[in-house]
Amino acid sequence: MSEISSHIRHSILYQFHLGNNARVAGRTICATVSEGTVADRTCRDWFKRFRDGDISLEDRPRSGCPLESDIDRLKIVIEHNLRFTTRELSVILGCNQSTIDRHSNQMGQ
């Protein structure tokens, strides 16, 4: 997470603790920093998360994004020249076929 994102998220949490709603929080942050700094939707998403009891400011893991270990597994499979289609690899690793294509292209395969 970038330093700017971290500051914005802290500002949203601060506005939440002040008792403001998401719209007021977004407008206050934009008025303080600069217009367009944070979208209303972003504030609503973070406020929902805070109301649900999660006050962590870190990103949640996203589905479809391979973990480094999965990328390492892909490298091993490709290096050993095991014959799998990208579709089969996507099922094995649990990610999109386009992700397999992108990583195998980056590895020069």
Helices and strands as residue ranges (DSSP letters): H 3-18, H 22-32, H 40-51, H 68-79, H 86-93, H 97-106
